Amino acid sequence: MAPWIAALVILTPIAVGGYYAYSFYQSKYHPADFTGAGYGSVMVEVNSGDTATSLAPELLNNGVIASDRAFVLAAEHSTNTQGLVPGTFRMHKHMQATLAYAMLVNPANVVEFTARIPEGLRATDIIARLAAADPHISPSAYQQALKNLSALGLPPYAHGKPEGYLYPDTYQIQPNASALSVLQQMVQSFNLEAGAVNLTQNAHPDQVIIVASLVQAEGGSVSDYPKIARVIYNRLAQGMRLQLDSTVLYGLNTYGILARGTQLQSDSPYNTYKFKGLPPGPIDSPGAAAIQAALNPAAGNWLYFVTVDPKTKLTKFTSSYTQFLEFEQELRHNTTTGR
């Protein structure tokens, strides 16, 4: 038995060493891997600067890949030279490593939610649009974020009121975004626009945005915006009430074209039929054209304007009160007949 025992003593370490050497070779050059595109859904966040080596443990923990090494090898053998794309990806469980890596280097696979915010929306309507675009953030989350005034990044002349300062544009919302970060992005867009037009060089930037919001609400065609701005400034200069239906309806939290009856008797500070001067704040989020019009109104002596045909946006201007009444009658006729 002695020779056999001696042989066993000699061969056992060799066999064990061989096994570990083989295992090492396999794990390095033929690591565990899944086959196919996988199943289910897993959200994976790729941060700027991530590499295959740094991201592999997360993918492994989430069940996306079978081994770290398989994913690193997929990166090493990939023909893509740009590397991982930052963003959020909707991946699958049990993905073949090469397929997983290919997904993460393609910008087209980044998950985004698109929210188009047109000019002239109130903050409440903007929240509704944002929530509809991204179901992961609720309207109540946006409402709560709007109250976090110190974090929104509002300019000092906003006086702590976000209305008018959520800039209308098309926004790409990442799946991991918060309500606050989305609203911060909108305020930042406003601040960029304000900087581009040198808004703070105006003595009263807050009044400019109020006027711009009125122009946006009342305007028909964009080409009419500078004329509407001039009417507003002319009426203010003469101490006349602005008498804008849009401000009355805003103060009553309702919508429409014409304010009627008891609406015109409202005690709201936004009732420009009752109170002189500008309303206390913007009534919507104006776009670039309306802001430019408020900064650069047209030259003219007009005191009145009426968008006589809401469908065609035809707007008429005059300095005559009698002619203004004729324009109003034309508007009422067109709205009654459904033109």
C-alpha positions as a Markdown table, in Angstrom:
| # | Residue | x | y | z |
|---|---|---|---|---|
| 1 | Met | 0.0 | 0.0 | 0.0 |
| 2 | Ala | 2.9 | 2.3 | 0.6 |
| 3 | Pro | 3.5 | 3.0 | -3.1 |
| 4 | Trp | -0.1 | 3.8 | -3.6 |
| 5 | Ile | -0.3 | 6.1 | -0.6 |
| 6 | Ala | 2.9 | 7.9 | -1.8 |
| 7 | Ala | 1.4 | 8.3 | -5.3 |
| 8 | Leu | -1.9 | 9.6 | -3.8 |
| 9 | Val | 0.1 | 12.1 | -1.7 |
| 10 | Ile | 1.9 | 13.3 | -4.8 |
| 11 | Leu | -1.0 | 13.3 | -7.2 |
| 12 | Thr | -3.7 | 14.9 | -5.0 |
| 13 | Pro | -2.1 | 18.4 | -4.9 |
| 14 | Ile | -1.5 | 18.1 | -8.6 |
| 15 | Ala | -5.1 | 17.2 | -9.3 |
| 16 | Val | -6.4 | 19.9 | -7.0 |
| 17 | Gly | -4.1 | 22.5 | -8.6 |
| 18 | Gly | -5.1 | 21.3 | -12.0 |
| 19 | Tyr | -8.8 | 21.7 | -11.1 |
| 20 | Tyr | -8.3 | 25.2 | -9.9 |
| 21 | Ala | -6.1 | 26.1 | -12.9 |
| 22 | Tyr | -8.9 | 24.7 | -15.2 |
| 23 | Ser | -11.5 | 26.6 | -13.2 |
| 24 | Phe | -9.5 | 29.8 | -13.4 |
| 25 | Tyr | -9.0 | 29.3 | -17.2 |
| 26 | Gln | -12.7 | 28.7 | -17.7 |
| 27 | Ser | -13.8 | 31.6 | -15.6 |
| 28 | Lys | -11.4 | 33.9 | -17.4 |
| 29 | Tyr | -11.9 | 32.8 | -20.9 |
| 30 | His | -15.2 | 30.9 | -20.8 |
| 31 | Pro | -17.2 | 32.5 | -17.9 |
| 32 | Ala | -20.8 | 31.7 | -17.1 |
| 33 | Asp | -23.1 | 33.3 | -19.5 |
| 34 | Phe | -26.8 | 33.3 | -20.4 |
| 35 | Thr | -28.1 | 32.7 | -23.9 |
| 36 | Gly | -30.6 | 34.9 | -25.7 |
| 37 | Ala | -32.2 | 38.3 | -25.0 |
| 38 | Gly | -33.6 | 37.3 | -21.6 |
| 39 | Tyr | -37.0 | 38.0 | -20.1 |
| 40 | Gly | -38.8 | 40.5 | -17.9 |
| 41 | Ser | -37.8 | 44.1 | -17.2 |
| 42 | Val | -35.0 | 45.6 | -15.1 |
| 43 | Met | -34.2 | 49.3 | -15.0 |
| 44 | Val | -30.5 | 49.9 | -15.0 |
| 45 | Glu | -28.9 | 53.3 | -14.4 |
| 46 | Val | -25.5 | 54.0 | -16.2 |
| 47 | Asn | -23.7 | 57.0 | -14.7 |
| 48 | Ser | -21.1 | 59.1 | -16.5 |
| 49 | Gly | -17.7 | 57.5 | -16.2 |
| 50 | Asp | -19.1 | 53.9 | -15.7 |
| 51 | Thr | -17.1 | 51.1 | -17.3 |
| 52 | Ala | -18.0 | 47.5 | -17.9 |
| 53 | Thr | -15.9 | 46.6 | -14.8 |
| 54 | Ser | -17.7 | 49.1 | -12.5 |
| 55 | Leu | -21.2 | 48.3 | -13.8 |
| 56 | Ala | -21.0 | 44.5 | -14.0 |
| 57 | Pro | -21.6 | 43.9 | -10.3 |
| 58 | Glu | -24.9 | 45.8 | -10.5 |
| 59 | Leu | -26.0 | 43.9 | -13.5 |
| 60 | Leu | -25.1 | 40.6 | -11.8 |
| 61 | Asn | -27.0 | 41.6 | -8.6 |
| 62 | Asn | -30.1 | 42.4 | -10.7 |
| 63 | Gly | -29.9 | 39.1 | -12.6 |
| 64 | Val | -29.2 | 40.7 | -15.9 |
| 65 | Ile | -25.9 | 38.8 | -16.6 |
| 66 | Ala | -24.6 | 35.5 | -15.4 |
| 67 | Ser | -21.1 | 36.7 | -14.4 |
| 68 | Asp | -19.0 | 39.8 | -14.2 |
| 69 | Arg | -16.3 | 38.3 | -16.4 |
| 70 | Ala | -18.7 | 37.6 | -19.3 |
| 71 | Phe | -19.8 | 41.2 | -19.4 |
| 72 | Val | -16.2 | 42.5 | -19.3 |
| 73 | Leu | -15.2 | 40.1 | -22.1 |
| 74 | Ala | -18.2 | 41.4 | -24.1 |
| 75 | Ala | -16.9 | 44.9 | -23.7 |
| 76 | Glu | -13.3 | 43.8 | -24.7 |
| 77 | His | -14.5 | 42.1 | -27.8 |
| 78 | Ser | -17.0 | 44.8 | -28.8 |
| 79 | Thr | -16.3 | 46.9 | -31.9 |
| 80 | Asn | -17.9 | 49.9 | -30.3 |
| 81 | Thr | -15.2 | 52.4 | -29.2 |
| 82 | Gln | -17.4 | 55.0 | -27.5 |
| 83 | Gly | -18.1 | 52.9 | -24.3 |
| 84 | Leu | -21.2 | 52.9 | -22.1 |
| 85 | Val | -23.8 | 55.6 | -22.7 |
| 86 | Pro | -25.0 | 57.4 | -19.5 |
| 87 | Gly | -28.7 | 57.2 | -18.9 |
| 88 | Thr | -31.4 | 54.8 | -17.8 |
| 89 | Phe | -32.1 | 51.5 | -19.7 |
| 90 | Arg | -34.9 | 49.0 | -19.6 |
| 91 | Met | -33.0 | 45.7 | -19.7 |
| 92 | His | -34.0 | 42.0 | -19.1 |
| 93 | Lys | -33.1 | 39.3 | -16.7 |
| 94 | His | -30.8 | 36.5 | -18.0 |
| 95 | Met | -29.4 | 38.4 | -21.0 |
| 96 | Gln | -26.5 | 37.1 | -23.0 |
| 97 | Ala | -23.6 | 39.4 | -22.0 |
| 98 | Thr | -22.8 | 40.5 | -25.6 |
| 99 | Leu | -26.5 | 41.5 | -26.0 |
| 100 | Ala | -26.5 | 43.3 | -22.7 |
| 101 | Tyr | -23.4 | 45.3 | -23.6 |
| 102 | Ala | -24.7 | 46.1 | -27.1 |
| 103 | Met | -27.8 | 47.6 | -25.5 |
| 104 | Leu | -25.9 | 49.8 | -23.2 |
| 105 | Val | -23.7 | 51.4 | -25.8 |
| 106 | Asn | -26.6 | 52.4 | -28.1 |
| 107 | Pro | -28.0 | 55.9 | -27.2 |
| 108 | Ala | -31.3 | 54.9 | -28.9 |
| 109 | Asn | -32.0 | 52.5 | -26.0 |
| 110 | Val | -31.9 | 55.2 | -23.3 |
| 111 | Val | -35.4 | 55.5 | -21.7 |
| 112 | Glu | -36.9 | 59.0 | -21.7 |
| 113 | Phe | -40.3 | 60.5 | -21.3 |
| 114 | Thr | -41.0 | 63.5 | -23.6 |
| 115 | Ala | -43.1 | 66.3 | -22.2 |
| 116 | Arg | -44.1 | 69.1 | -24.6 |
| 117 | Ile | -45.1 | 72.2 | -22.8 |
| 118 | Pro | -46.7 | 74.8 | -25.1 |
| 119 | Glu | -46.7 | 78.5 | -24.5 |
| 120 | Gly | -49.4 | 80.0 | -22.4 |
| 121 | Leu | -50.2 | 77.2 | -19.9 |
| 122 | Arg | -50.8 | 77.9 | -16.3 |
| 123 | Ala | -48.7 | 76.1 | -13.7 |
| 124 | Thr | -51.6 | 73.8 | -12.9 |
| 125 | Asp | -51.9 | 72.8 | -16.5 |
| 126 | Ile | -48.2 | 72.3 | -16.8 |
| 127 | Ile | -48.2 | 69.9 | -13.9 |
| 128 | Ala | -51.0 | 67.9 | -15.6 |
| 129 | Arg | -48.9 | 67.7 | -18.8 |
| 130 | Leu | -45.8 | 66.6 | -17.0 |
| 131 | Ala | -47.6 | 63.9 | -15.0 |
| 132 | Ala | -49.3 | 62.6 | -18.1 |
| 133 | Ala | -45.9 | 62.4 | -19.9 |
| 134 | Asp | -44.2 | 60.5 | -17.1 |
| 135 | Pro | -46.5 | 58.2 | -15.0 |
| 136 | His | -43.7 | 57.6 | -12.5 |
| 137 | Ile | -44.2 | 61.1 | -11.0 |
| 138 | Ser | -47.6 | 62.0 | -9.7 |
| 139 | Pro | -49.4 | 65.4 | -9.9 |
| 140 | Ser | -49.2 | 65.6 | -6.1 |
| 141 | Ala | -45.4 | 65.2 | -6.2 |
| 142 | Tyr | -45.2 | 68.2 | -8.6 |
| 143 | Gln | -47.6 | 70.2 | -6.4 |
| 144 | Gln | -45.4 | 69.5 | -3.4 |
| 145 | Ala | -42.3 | 70.4 | -5.3 |
| 146 | Leu | -43.8 | 73.7 | -6.4 |
| 147 | Lys | -44.0 | 74.6 | -2.7 |
| 148 | Asn | -40.2 | 74.1 | -2.3 |
| 149 | Leu | -39.5 | 77.7 | -3.4 |
| 150 | Ser | -36.0 | 77.8 | -2.1 |
| 151 | Ala | -35.0 | 74.8 | -4.2 |
| 152 | Leu | -36.7 | 75.8 | -7.5 |
| 153 | Gly | -34.0 | 78.3 | -8.5 |
| 154 | Leu | -36.5 | 81.1 | -9.2 |
| 155 | Pro | -35.0 | 84.5 | -10.0 |
| 156 | Pro | -35.4 | 87.1 | -7.2 |
| 157 | Tyr | -37.9 | 89.1 | -9.3 |
| 158 | Ala | -40.3 | 86.1 | -9.3 |
| 159 | His | -41.1 | 87.1 | -5.7 |
| 160 | Gly | -41.3 | 83.4 | -4.7 |
| 161 | Lys | -44.1 | 82.6 | -7.2 |
| 162 | Pro | -43.4 | 79.9 | -9.8 |
| 163 | Glu | -46.3 | 81.0 | -12.1 |
| 164 | Gly | -44.9 | 82.4 | -15.3 |
| 165 | Tyr | -41.4 | 81.0 | -14.7 |
| 166 | Leu | -41.8 | 77.4 | -15.8 |
| 167 | Tyr | -40.5 | 77.9 | -19.3 |
| 168 | Pro | -42.5 | 76.3 | -22.1 |
| 169 | Asp | -40.4 | 73.9 | -24.2 |
| 170 | Thr | -40.0 | 70.2 | -24.9 |
| 171 | Tyr | -38.4 | 68.3 | -22.1 |
| 172 | Gln | -36.9 | 64.8 | -21.9 |
| 173 | Ile | -37.6 | 63.4 | -18.5 |
| 174 | Gln | -35.3 | 60.6 | -17.3 |
| 175 | Pro | -37.1 | 57.7 | -15.4 |
| 176 | Asn | -35.1 | 58.4 | -12.3 |
| 177 | Ala | -36.0 | 62.1 | -12.3 |
| 178 | Ser | -37.9 | 63.7 | -9.4 |
| 179 | Ala | -40.7 | 66.2 | -9.6 |
| 180 | Leu | -38.3 | 68.8 | -8.2 |
| 181 | Ser | -35.6 | 68.1 | -10.7 |
| 182 | Val | -38.0 | 68.5 | -13.6 |
| 183 | Leu | -39.3 | 71.8 | -12.3 |
| 184 | Gln | -35.8 | 73.0 | -11.6 |
| 185 | Gln | -35.0 | 72.2 | -15.3 |
| 186 | Met | -37.9 | 74.3 | -16.4 |
| 187 | Val | -36.9 | 77.3 | -14.2 |
| 188 | Gln | -33.3 | 76.9 | -15.5 |
| 189 | Ser | -34.6 | 77.1 | -19.0 |
| 190 | Phe | -36.4 | 80.3 | -18.1 |
| 191 | Asn | -33.3 | 81.8 | -16.6 |
| 192 | Leu | -31.3 | 81.0 | -19.7 |
| 193 | Glu | -33.9 | 82.7 | -21.9 |
| 194 | Ala | -33.9 | 85.7 | -19.5 |
| 195 | Gly | -30.2 | 85.9 | -19.8 |
| 196 | Ala | -30.3 | 85.7 | -23.6 |
| 197 | Val | -32.7 | 88.7 | -23.8 |
| 198 | Asn | -30.9 | 90.7 | -21.0 |
| 199 | Leu | -34.1 | 90.7 | -19.0 |
| 200 | Thr | -32.5 | 91.9 | -15.8 |
| 201 | Gln | -31.3 | 95.1 | -17.5 |
| 202 | Asn | -34.9 | 96.2 | -17.5 |
| 203 | Ala | -35.8 | 98.2 | -14.5 |
| 204 | His | -38.8 | 96.0 | -13.8 |
| 205 | Pro | -38.2 | 92.4 | -15.1 |
| 206 | Asp | -41.2 | 91.2 | -13.0 |
| 207 | Gln | -43.5 | 93.5 | -14.8 |
| 208 | Val | -42.1 | 92.5 | -18.2 |
| 209 | Ile | -43.0 | 88.8 | -17.5 |
| 210 | Ile | -46.5 | 89.8 | -16.3 |
| 211 | Val | -47.0 | 91.8 | -19.5 |
| 212 | Ala | -45.6 | 88.9 | -21.5 |
| 213 | Ser | -48.1 | 86.5 | -19.9 |
| 214 | Leu | -50.9 | 88.8 | -20.8 |
| 215 | Val | -49.7 | 89.1 | -24.4 |
| 216 | Gln | -49.4 | 85.3 | -24.5 |
| 217 | Ala | -53.0 | 84.8 | -23.2 |
| 218 | Glu | -54.6 | 87.5 | -25.3 |
| 219 | Gly | -52.6 | 87.1 | -28.5 |
| 220 | Gly | -53.9 | 85.7 | -31.7 |
| 221 | Ser | -51.1 | 85.5 | -34.2 |
| 222 | Val | -47.5 | 85.9 | -33.0 |
| 223 | Ser | -47.1 | 88.9 | -35.4 |
| 224 | Asp | -49.7 | 90.7 | -33.3 |
| 225 | Tyr | -47.8 | 90.3 | -30.0 |
| 226 | Pro | -45.9 | 93.6 | -30.2 |
| 227 | Lys | -49.1 | 95.5 | -30.9 |
| 228 | Ile | -50.9 | 93.9 | -28.0 |
| 229 | Ala | -47.9 | 94.8 | -25.7 |
| 230 | Arg | -48.2 | 98.4 | -26.9 |
| 231 | Val | -51.9 | 98.5 | -26.1 |
| 232 | Ile | -51.2 | 97.3 | -22.6 |
| 233 | Tyr | -48.4 | 99.9 | -22.1 |
| 234 | Asn | -50.6 | 102.7 | -23.6 |
| 235 | Arg | -53.5 | 101.9 | -21.3 |
| 236 | Leu | -51.2 | 101.8 | -18.2 |
| 237 | Ala | -49.6 | 105.1 | -19.2 |
| 238 | Gln | -53.1 | 106.8 | -19.4 |
| 239 | Gly | -54.3 | 105.3 | -16.1 |
| 240 | Met | -56.9 | 103.2 | -17.8 |
| 241 | Arg | -58.0 | 99.8 | -16.5 |
| 242 | Leu | -56.6 | 97.0 | -18.7 |
| 243 | Gln | -60.0 | 95.2 | -18.8 |
| 244 | Leu | -58.6 | 91.9 | -19.9 |
| 245 | Asp | -60.9 | 88.9 | -19.8 |
| 246 | Ser | -57.9 | 86.5 | -19.4 |
| 247 | Thr | -56.9 | 88.0 | -16.1 |
| 248 | Val | -60.5 | 87.8 | -14.7 |
| 249 | Leu | -60.8 | 84.2 | -15.7 |
| 250 | Tyr | -57.4 | 83.4 | -14.3 |
| 251 | Gly | -58.4 | 84.9 | -10.9 |
| 252 | Leu | -61.5 | 82.7 | -10.9 |
| 253 | Asn | -59.5 | 79.6 | -11.9 |
| 254 | Thr | -61.6 | 79.1 | -14.9 |
| 255 | Tyr | -61.2 | 79.2 | -18.7 |
| 256 | Gly | -62.9 | 80.8 | -21.6 |
| 257 | Ile | -62.7 | 83.7 | -24.1 |
| 258 | Leu | -65.1 | 86.2 | -22.7 |
| 259 | Ala | -65.8 | 87.0 | -19.0 |
| 260 | Arg | -69.4 | 87.7 | -18.4 |
| 261 | Gly | -71.9 | 88.8 | -15.7 |
| 262 | Thr | -70.8 | 88.2 | -12.1 |
| 263 | Gln | -67.4 | 87.2 | -13.3 |
| 264 | Leu | -66.7 | 90.9 | -14.1 |
| 265 | Gln | -67.7 | 91.8 | -10.5 |
| 266 | Ser | -65.2 | 89.5 | -8.9 |
| 267 | Asp | -63.1 | 90.9 | -6.1 |
| 268 | Ser | -60.0 | 89.0 | -7.3 |
| 269 | Pro | -56.9 | 91.2 | -7.6 |
| 270 | Tyr | -56.7 | 89.7 | -11.1 |
| 271 | Asn | -59.9 | 91.5 | -12.1 |
| 272 | Thr | -58.5 | 94.2 | -14.3 |
| 273 | Tyr | -62.0 | 95.5 | -15.0 |
| 274 | Lys | -62.2 | 96.5 | -11.4 |
| 275 | Phe | -58.6 | 97.3 | -10.5 |
| 276 | Lys | -56.1 | 99.6 | -12.3 |
| 277 | Gly | -52.6 | 98.6 | -13.2 |
| 278 | Leu | -51.1 | 95.2 | -13.8 |
| 279 | Pro | -52.4 | 92.1 | -12.0 |
| 280 | Pro | -50.2 | 90.9 | -9.1 |
| 281 | Gly | -48.4 | 88.3 | -11.1 |
| 282 | Pro | -48.1 | 86.4 | -14.4 |
| 283 | Ile | -51.2 | 84.4 | -15.5 |
| 284 | Asp | -49.4 | 81.8 | -17.5 |
| 285 | Ser | -45.9 | 80.8 | -18.8 |
| 286 | Pro | -45.0 | 83.1 | -21.7 |
| 287 | Gly | -42.7 | 81.9 | -24.5 |
| 288 | Ala | -39.9 | 83.7 | -26.2 |
| 289 | Ala | -42.0 | 85.7 | -28.7 |
| 290 | Ala | -44.3 | 87.1 | -26.0 |
| 291 | Ile | -41.3 | 88.1 | -23.8 |
| 292 | Gln | -39.7 | 89.8 | -26.8 |
| 293 | Ala | -42.9 | 91.7 | -27.5 |
| 294 | Ala | -43.1 | 92.9 | -23.9 |
| 295 | Leu | -39.5 | 94.1 | -24.1 |
| 296 | Asn | -39.9 | 95.6 | -27.6 |
| 297 | Pro | -43.6 | 96.7 | -28.1 |
| 298 | Ala | -44.6 | 98.1 | -31.5 |
| 299 | Ala | -45.0 | 101.8 | -32.0 |
| 300 | Gly | -48.7 | 103.0 | -32.1 |
| 301 | Asn | -51.4 | 104.8 | -30.3 |
| 302 | Trp | -53.8 | 101.9 | -30.0 |
| 303 | Leu | -55.8 | 101.6 | -26.8 |
| 304 | Tyr | -58.0 | 98.6 | -27.8 |
| 305 | Phe | -57.7 | 95.3 | -29.5 |
| 306 | Val | -60.1 | 92.4 | -30.1 |
| 307 | Thr | -59.4 | 89.0 | -31.6 |
| 308 | Val | -62.6 | 89.1 | -33.5 |
| 309 | Asp | -62.3 | 85.6 | -34.9 |
| 310 | Pro | -60.9 | 83.0 | -32.5 |
| 311 | Lys | -60.6 | 80.4 | -35.2 |
| 312 | Thr | -58.5 | 82.5 | -37.6 |
| 313 | Lys | -56.8 | 84.5 | -34.8 |
| 314 | Leu | -57.8 | 87.7 | -36.7 |
| 315 | Thr | -57.1 | 90.6 | -34.3 |
| 316 | Lys | -58.1 | 94.2 | -34.9 |
| 317 | Phe | -56.6 | 97.3 | -33.2 |
| 318 | Thr | -57.9 | 100.8 | -32.7 |
| 319 | Ser | -57.6 | 103.9 | -30.6 |
| 320 | Ser | -61.4 | 104.6 | -30.9 |
| 321 | Tyr | -63.7 | 103.3 | -28.3 |
| 322 | Thr | -66.7 | 103.3 | -30.7 |
| 323 | Gln | -64.8 | 101.1 | -33.1 |
| 324 | Phe | -63.7 | 98.9 | -30.2 |
| 325 | Leu | -67.4 | 98.2 | -29.4 |
| 326 | Glu | -67.9 | 97.3 | -33.0 |
| 327 | Phe | -65.0 | 94.8 | -32.8 |
| 328 | Glu | -66.5 | 93.3 | -29.7 |
| 329 | Gln | -69.9 | 92.9 | -31.4 |
| 330 | Glu | -68.1 | 91.1 | -34.2 |
| 331 | Leu | -66.4 | 88.7 | -31.7 |
| 332 | Arg | -69.7 | 87.9 | -30.0 |
| 333 | His | -71.3 | 87.2 | -33.4 |
| 334 | Asn | -68.5 | 84.9 | -34.4 |
| 335 | Thr | -68.5 | 83.0 | -31.1 |
| 336 | Thr | -72.3 | 82.7 | -31.2 |
| 337 | Thr | -72.4 | 81.4 | -34.7 |
| 338 | Gly | -69.6 | 79.0 | -34.0 |
| 339 | Arg | -67.2 | 80.4 | -36.6 |
